[in-house]
Amino acid sequence: MSDIKFLSKLKLDGIKFRRLTYFDLARVKWLNELCLPENYSWRTWLGLYNLFSDISFVAIDTKKDLACAYCVNKMDEGPSFWNKNKIIKKGHVFSVATHPDYRKRGLATILLALSFDAMFKKGAEEIFLEVRVSNTPAITLYQKRFKMDIVGRVVGYYHDGEDCYVMAVPRIRVENLIREIVRYVKDKNLLEYE
Ligand SMILES: CC(C)(COP(=O)(O)OP(=O)(O)OC[C@H]1O[C@@H](n2cnc3c(N)ncnc32)[C@H](O)[C@@H]1OP(=O)(O)O)[C@@H](O)C(=O)NCCC(=O)NCCS
């Protein structure tokens, strides 16, 4: 239970969450360009939307009816990070960001929890992502909130030469936590269209 004490401190007034819609795509592309150096073409965003809108989420500022944070994900298949001989389905957090005016309120926490839950429901046994080795806020979020481990480091992964950490977590380690967060989101009526 102590795992979810933080939920009562989140500042989610005026915020709702929903699955990524076509109408959010332009705003997601804009948020991505505002928040991260890793940017993608329309074709990429559209392709991700077509394939993975059921496992990708946005946070909406209901006063403006605009997305203020997003988490876009993919499903992959490959060797387990904990057992290289075992081929499993894996959830891949492709890109996550919160507009600077909305940070430290819990938006990324909720988006990641909704994303993990959706990817688990599609059969993911592990969730993983890449993160810049200098990105302390994001690394803290993944380690502290989602119990993710650093399972690898790829030298020169980013276009400017920075390394990434590969971080991952097995489903079994976080499924109770995720269930509690998703229950909270539903109890508080924070989901649109569900
Ligand atoms: C990383 C990012 C997505 C976090 O979004 P957010 O909505 O502010 O995150 P949350 O409010 O859910 O934060 C949850 C926890 O993450 C950690 N965290 C978030 N921001 C942090 C910061 N600036 N410094 C240290 N820890 C931080 C804290 O543990 C925080 O819990 P706390 O508020 O109780 O201290 C946001 O800072 C961002 O958009 N950064 C730029 C894009 C980016 O780096 N994306 C990740 C790429 S891998």
The ligand as a MOL file (V3000), in Angstrom:
LIG
                    3D

  0  0  0     0  0            999 V3000
M  V30 BEGIN CTAB
M  V30 COUNTS 48 50 0 0 0
M  V30 BEGIN ATOM
M  V30 1 C 10.4250 13.4350 -17.3320 0
M  V30 2 C 9.0440 14.0880 -17.4640 0
M  V30 3 C 8.2440 13.3620 -18.5380 0
M  V30 4 C 8.3180 13.9430 -16.1060 0
M  V30 5 O 6.9890 14.4510 -16.2780 0
M  V30 6 P 6.0850 14.9210 -15.0730 0
M  V30 7 O 4.6740 14.9350 -15.5310 0
M  V30 8 O 6.6240 16.1600 -14.4740 0
M  V30 9 O 6.3210 13.7150 -14.0410 0
M  V30 10 P 5.5870 13.4010 -12.6640 0
M  V30 11 O 4.9820 14.6470 -12.0800 0
M  V30 12 O 4.6820 12.2450 -12.8550 0
M  V30 13 O 6.8410 12.9910 -11.7460 0
M  V30 14 C 6.8370 11.8440 -10.9560 0
M  V30 15 C 8.1620 11.6470 -10.2610 0
M  V30 16 O 9.2380 11.6540 -11.2130 0
M  V30 17 C 10.4080 12.2470 -10.6220 0
M  V30 18 N 10.6950 13.5380 -11.2570 0
M  V30 19 C 9.9330 14.2130 -12.1430 0
M  V30 20 N 10.5570 15.3800 -12.4980 0
M  V30 21 C 11.7120 15.4200 -11.8060 0
M  V30 22 C 12.7880 16.3480 -11.7090 0
M  V30 23 N 12.7770 17.5130 -12.4310 0
M  V30 24 N 13.8400 16.0520 -10.9420 0
M  V30 25 C 13.8730 14.8990 -10.2060 0
M  V30 26 N 12.8650 13.9830 -10.2160 0
M  V30 27 C 11.8160 14.2450 -11.0040 0
M  V30 28 C 10.0420 12.5020 -9.1600 0
M  V30 29 O 10.3410 11.3140 -8.4520 0
M  V30 30 C 8.5380 12.7060 -9.2630 0
M  V30 31 O 7.8820 12.4650 -8.0370 0
M  V30 32 P 7.6770 13.6840 -6.9860 0
M  V30 33 O 6.9040 14.7530 -7.7280 0
M  V30 34 O 6.8870 13.0420 -5.8890 0
M  V30 35 O 9.0390 14.1290 -6.5950 0
M  V30 36 C 9.1560 15.6070 -17.7770 0
M  V30 37 O 10.1140 16.1890 -16.9310 0
M  V30 38 C 9.5080 15.9030 -19.2270 0
M  V30 39 O 8.6330 16.0390 -20.0770 0
M  V30 40 N 10.8250 16.0300 -19.5050 0
M  V30 41 C 11.2640 16.3110 -20.8950 0
M  V30 42 C 10.9870 15.1400 -21.8010 0
M  V30 43 C 11.7020 13.8930 -21.3170 0
M  V30 44 O 12.7990 13.9420 -20.7950 0
M  V30 45 N 11.0450 12.7400 -21.5110 0
M  V30 46 C 11.6050 11.4530 -21.1460 0
M  V30 47 C 12.4200 10.9310 -22.2730 0
M  V30 48 S 13.0340 9.2950 -21.9080 0
M  V30 END ATOM
M  V30 BEGIN BOND
M  V30 1 1 1 2
M  V30 2 1 2 3
M  V30 3 1 2 4
M  V30 4 1 2 36
M  V30 5 1 4 5
M  V30 6 1 5 6
M  V30 7 2 6 7
M  V30 8 1 6 8
M  V30 9 1 6 9
M  V30 10 1 9 10
M  V30 11 2 10 11
M  V30 12 1 10 12
M  V30 13 1 10 13
M  V30 14 1 13 14
M  V30 15 1 14 15
M  V30 16 1 15 16
M  V30 17 1 15 30
M  V30 18 1 16 17
M  V30 19 1 17 18
M  V30 20 1 17 28
M  V30 21 1 18 19
M  V30 22 1 18 27
M  V30 23 2 19 20
M  V30 24 1 20 21
M  V30 25 1 21 22
M  V30 26 2 21 27
M  V30 27 1 22 23
M  V30 28 2 22 24
M  V30 29 1 24 25
M  V30 30 2 25 26
M  V30 31 1 26 27
M  V30 32 1 28 29
M  V30 33 1 28 30
M  V30 34 1 30 31
M  V30 35 1 31 32
M  V30 36 2 32 33
M  V30 37 1 32 34
M  V30 38 1 32 35
M  V30 39 1 36 37
M  V30 40 1 36 38
M  V30 41 2 38 39
M  V30 42 1 38 40
M  V30 43 1 40 41
M  V30 44 1 41 42
M  V30 45 1 42 43
M  V30 46 2 43 44
M  V30 47 1 43 45
M  V30 48 1 45 46
M  V30 49 1 46 47
M  V30 50 1 47 48
M  V30 END BOND
M  V30 END CTAB
M  END
